[in-house]
């Protein structure tokens, strides 16, 4: 592990293995690689398809793959993975197998925490050309809160589980969608103490800076800002019209140059002690959504380096445990949003991370 003042945590998608639900919705053997592999360039110079390099088109049921991922991350200074966790209520979970195997096996010996992706799944967001509801996020009540806690208790007690000031980190993707957020956190804190843990360090995620105070009032310890699309609010009227024409008439995705919009990925709020910024190496949703997606075109390591430097400057003077920066993401390949090596850039994005951590 690189000795750095910055705590860098990468969001990790555990989807890359077949499950019965995906077989039913998309066809036998579907994983995110299905969308990644069939992607095509939609305009001149469009970087598609994206082909993984060192790790290949992996299957997360294979322990060697998970170990290699952790080694890559650790070597380049990432403190741990934040695994997306899917709990739809009444005990219903999806794509939990990779994390469960990490937990049970003890490998890789690499820090982790969990992020609850508390959102219904709809077709469009996951690659189907309609907005049909695939599975609904439910909030059944107090007994479900308790069952949810005990489902995850072995993870919270694991020595690898990441903490802030000895409090286990737990992130909620849609904090304002949680109808009983304050009750949820109070009950989990009570259960944590009863089971020999400290209270949690709860993080609420949002893409809207106007929601920061609302989230903190609910009782969250911190807010993770996802500002990848802040630039959309800065568009001129002409650009808004052109974007609509691009999709509806020319059947092309909305294209923006990473080098121009990345300056909006971070703001003054990121200086605040309990606000956590996010790094975005790249983005291209077209493998999932075709011409209706958003493409941050011409993303390159040199532009990413400027973004990393800017964010690190904003967090370096915070309390040591709170110098946290999330990376979106380690392996969201179907969103063109990943740090893992690909055939075009190899490990260059990871090397930028390592370089900036050493120089901080």
C-alpha positions in Angstrom: 0.0 0.0 0.0 1.3 3.5 -0.9 1.8 5.8 2.1 -0.6 8.6 1.4 -2.7 11.1 3.2 -5.7 10.4 1.0 -8.1 7.5 1.6 -9.1 6.4 -1.9 -12.1 4.1 -2.1 -13.3 2.6 -5.5 -16.9 1.7 -6.1 -17.1 -2.0 -7.2 -19.8 -3.6 -9.3 -20.3 -7.3 -8.4 -22.5 -8.0 -11.5 -20.0 -9.9 -13.7 -21.5 -13.4 -13.3 -24.8 -14.9 -14.5 -27.9 -15.0 -12.2 -31.3 -16.5 -12.9 -33.0 -13.1 -13.0 -30.7 -11.7 -15.7 -31.1 -14.9 -17.6 -34.9 -14.3 -17.5 -34.7 -10.6 -18.4 -32.0 -10.6 -21.0 -31.2 -14.2 -22.0 -29.1 -17.1 -20.8 -25.7 -16.2 -19.5 -26.2 -12.4 -19.6 -23.7 -10.2 -17.7 -22.5 -6.7 -18.2 -19.9 -8.1 -20.6 -22.8 -8.8 -23.0 -23.5 -5.0 -23.4 -19.8 -4.2 -23.4 -18.9 -6.7 -26.1 -21.7 -5.7 -28.6 -21.1 -1.9 -28.3 -20.2 -0.1 -31.5 -18.9 3.4 -32.3 -21.8 5.8 -32.8 -19.8 8.7 -34.3 -16.4 9.3 -35.7 -13.7 8.8 -33.1 -16.1 7.2 -30.6 -14.1 4.8 -28.4 -16.2 1.7 -28.6 -16.0 -1.2 -28.0 -13.9 -1.1 -24.9 -11.9 -4.2 -24.4 -10.4 -5.2 -21.0 -6.7 -5.9 -21.0 -5.0 -7.6 -18.0 -8.0 -9.2 -16.4 -9.9 -10.0 -19.6 -13.7 -10.7 -19.7 -13.7 -12.1 -16.2 -16.2 -14.0 -14.2 -16.5 -12.8 -10.6 -17.2 -16.4 -9.4 -13.5 -17.0 -10.0 -11.5 -16.2 -6.8 -8.3 -15.7 -8.7 -9.9 -12.8 -10.6 -11.0 -11.1 -7.3 -7.5 -11.5 -5.9 -5.9 -10.0 -9.1 -8.3 -7.0 -8.9 -7.3 -6.4 -5.3 -3.6 -6.6 -6.1 -4.0 -4.1 -8.9 -5.9 -1.7 -6.7 -3.5 -2.0 -3.7 -0.4 -1.6 -5.9 -1.7 1.7 -7.2 -2.7 3.1 -3.9 -6.5 2.4 -3.6 -7.3 1.7 0.1 -10.3 -0.5 -0.6 -13.4 -1.4 -2.6 -16.9 -0.2 -1.8 -19.1 -3.1 -3.0 -22.5 -2.3 -4.3 -25.0 -4.2 -2.1 -28.6 -4.9 -3.3 -31.3 -5.5 -0.7 -34.8 -5.1 -2.1 -36.6 -5.7 1.1 -38.1 -8.9 2.6 -34.7 -10.6 2.4 -34.4 -10.3 -1.4 -30.9 -9.8 -2.6 -29.3 -9.9 -6.1 -25.7 -10.3 -7.4 -24.4 -10.9 -3.8 -22.3 -14.0 -4.6 -18.9 -12.3 -5.3 -19.0 -10.3 -2.1 -20.2 -13.3 0.0 -17.4 -15.4 -1.3 -14.9 -12.6 -0.5 -16.4 -12.5 3.0 -16.4 -16.3 3.6 -13.1 -17.1 2.1 -11.1 -14.3 3.6 -9.6 -13.6 0.1 -8.6 -11.1 -1.0 -7.1 -9.7 2.1 -8.1 -6.2 1.0 -10.2 -3.6 2.8 -13.9 -3.2 1.9 -17.1 -1.4 2.8 -20.7 -1.6 1.5 -23.0 0.7 -0.4 -26.7 0.0 -0.4 -28.0 0.6 -4.0 -31.6 1.2 -2.7 -33.3 1.7 -6.1 -35.8 -0.3 -8.2 -34.3 -1.7 -11.4 -35.9 -0.5 -14.6 -35.2 -1.8 -18.1 -33.7 1.3 -19.6 -31.0 1.8 -17.0 -29.9 -1.8 -17.4 -29.9 -2.1 -21.2 -33.5 -2.9 -22.2 -35.2 -0.5 -24.6 -38.1 0.2 -22.3 -38.7 1.5 -18.8 -40.5 -1.6 -17.5 -40.0 -2.3 -13.8 -37.8 -5.3 -13.3 -37.6 -5.5 -9.5 -39.0 -3.0 -7.0 -37.1 -1.6 -4.1 -39.4 -2.1 -1.0 -39.1 -0.7 2.5 -41.3 -3.1 4.6 -40.6 -1.6 8.0 -38.7 -2.2 11.3 -38.5 -6.0 11.1 -36.9 -5.6 7.7 -34.4 -3.1 9.0 -33.4 -5.6 11.7 -33.1 -8.5 9.2 -31.0 -6.3 6.9 -28.6 -5.5 9.7 -28.1 -9.1 10.8 -27.7 -10.2 7.1 -24.6 -8.0 7.0 -23.3 -8.3 10.5 -20.6 -10.9 9.5 -19.3 -8.3 7.1 -19.3 -5.5 9.7 -17.4 -7.7 12.1 -14.7 -8.7 9.5 -11.3 -7.2 10.2 -11.1 -5.9 6.6 -14.2 -3.7 7.0 -13.3 0.0 6.5 -14.0 2.6 9.2 -13.9 6.3 10.0 -12.8 6.9 13.6 -13.5 3.2 14.3 -17.1 3.5 12.9 -18.0 1.1 10.1 -18.7 2.9 6.8 -22.1 2.3 5.2 -23.2 4.3 2.2 -26.8 4.7 1.0 -27.2 5.4 -2.7 -30.6 7.2 -2.5 -30.8 8.6 1.1 -33.8 10.8 0.4 -35.7 7.8 -1.0 -35.4 6.0 2.3 -38.7 6.7 4.0 -37.5 6.0 7.5 -33.8 7.1 7.1 -33.5 8.5 10.7 -35.2 5.5 12.2 -33.1 3.2 10.1 -29.8 4.7 11.2 -30.8 4.9 14.9 -31.9 1.3 14.9 -28.7 0.1 13.2 -26.6 2.1 15.6 -28.4 0.5 18.5 -27.9 -3.0 17.0 -24.3 -2.3 16.3 -23.5 -1.4 19.9 -25.5 -4.5 21.1 -23.3 -6.6 18.9 -20.0 -5.3 20.0 -19.5 -2.6 17.3 -19.3 1.1 17.4 -22.0 3.2 15.8 -21.9 3.5 12.0 -20.4 6.2 9.8 -23.3 6.7 7.5 -22.8 8.3 4.1 -25.6 9.5 1.9 -24.9 9.9 -1.8 -26.3 12.6 -4.0 -25.8 14.3 -7.3 -27.4 17.5 -6.2 -25.6 19.9 -4.0 -28.9 21.4 -2.8 -29.6 18.1 -1.1 -26.5 18.1 1.2 -28.2 19.8 4.1 -31.3 17.7 3.9 -29.2 14.5 4.0 -27.2 15.7 7.0 -30.4 16.8 8.9 -31.6 13.2 8.6 -28.6 12.1 10.6 -26.1 11.0 8.0 -22.5 11.6 9.1 -21.3 12.6 5.6 -22.4 13.2 2.1 -20.8 11.8 -1.0 -21.2 14.1 -4.0 -21.5 12.7 -7.5 -21.0 15.7 -9.8 -20.3 14.0 -13.1 -23.3 15.7 -14.8 -23.2 19.1 -13.1 -22.0 20.6 -16.4 -25.4 19.9 -17.9 -26.8 22.8 -15.9 -24.2 25.1 -17.5 -25.2 24.4 -21.1 -26.3 27.2 -23.3 -29.8 27.2 -24.8 -28.2 26.5 -28.2 -26.4 23.5 -26.8 -29.6 22.1 -25.2 -31.4 22.3 -28.5 -28.5 20.7 -30.3 -28.5 17.9 -27.8 -32.2 17.2 -28.4 -31.7 17.2 -32.1 -28.7 14.9 -31.8 -30.8 12.2 -30.1 -34.2 12.6 -31.8 -33.1 13.4 -35.4 -29.6 12.2 -35.9 -29.9 9.2 -33.5 -26.6 10.0 -31.9 -25.8 10.1 -28.2 -25.2 13.3 -26.3 -21.5 14.0 -26.7 -19.4 16.2 -24.4 -15.6 16.5 -24.3 -14.2 15.2 -21.0 -11.5 17.9 -21.1 -14.1 20.7 -21.1 -16.6 19.3 -18.6 -14.3 17.8 -16.0 -13.7 21.2 -14.3 -17.3 20.8 -13.1 -16.6 17.5 -11.4 -15.6 19.2 -8.1 -16.6 22.3 -6.3 -16.3 24.4 -3.1 -18.5 22.0 -1.2 -15.7 19.4 -1.4 -13.6 21.4 1.1 -16.2 20.7 3.8 -15.1 18.2 6.4 -18.2 15.9 6.0 -18.5 16.2 2.2 -16.8 13.5 0.2 -15.9 14.2 -3.4 -15.8 11.7 -6.3 -13.3 11.0 -9.1 -14.6 10.2 -12.6 -12.0 8.7 -14.9 -14.4 8.3 -17.9 -18.1 7.8 -18.8 -19.9 6.4 -21.8 -23.4 4.9 -21.2 -24.0 4.0 -24.8 -23.3 0.2 -24.4 -26.4 0.1 -22.3 -28.6 2.8 -23.8 -27.4 3.3 -27.3 -28.0 6.7 -28.8 -30.0 7.8 -25.7 -26.8 7.6 -23.6 -24.3 10.3 -22.6 -20.7 10.1 -23.7 -17.8 12.0 -22.2 -15.7 11.9 -25.3 -12.0 11.8 -25.6 -11.3 11.1 -21.9 -7.6 10.6 -21.5 -5.2 10.0 -18.5 -3.7 13.5 -18.8 -7.1 15.1 -18.3 -7.9 12.7 -15.5 -4.7 13.8 -13.8 -5.8 17.4 -13.6 -9.1 16.3 -12.1 -7.4 14.1 -9.5 -5.0 16.9 -8.5 -7.9 19.3 -8.0 -9.8 17.0 -5.8 -6.8 16.0 -3.7 -6.1 19.7 -3.0 -9.6 20.0 -1.6 -9.4 17.1 0.9 -5.7 17.1 2.0 -6.3 19.4 5.0 -9.2 17.5 6.5 -9.0 15.4 9.6 -6.9 12.3 8.7 -9.7 9.8 8.8 -11.9 12.0 6.7 -9.6 12.6 3.8 -11.8 10.2 1.8 -12.2 10.3 -2.0 -14.5 7.9 -3.8 -13.7 6.7 -7.4 -16.6 6.1 -9.7 -15.8 3.4 -10.6 -13.4 0.4 -10.4 -15.3 -1.7 -13.0 -18.5 -0.2 -14.4 -17.6 -1.3 -18.0 -21.0 -0.9 -19.5 -21.0 2.7 -18.4 -17.5 3.3 -19.8 -16.6 4.1 -16.2 -13.7 2.1 -14.9 -10.1 2.1 -13.7 -9.2 -1.4 -14.7 -6.8 -1.7 -17.6 -8.1 -1.7 -21.2 -6.4 -2.3 -24.5 -6.2 1.4 -25.4 -4.7 2.9 -22.2 -3.4 -0.2 -20.3 -2.7 0.8 -16.6 -2.3 4.5 -17.4 -5.3 5.6 -15.3 -4.1 3.5 -12.4 -0.6 5.0 -12.8 -2.1 8.5 -12.6 -3.7 7.6 -9.3 -0.5 6.2 -7.9 1.5 9.2 -9.1 -0.9 11.8 -7.6 -1.1 9.9 -4.3 2.7 9.9 -4.0 3.0 13.6 -4.8 0.2 14.6 -2.4 
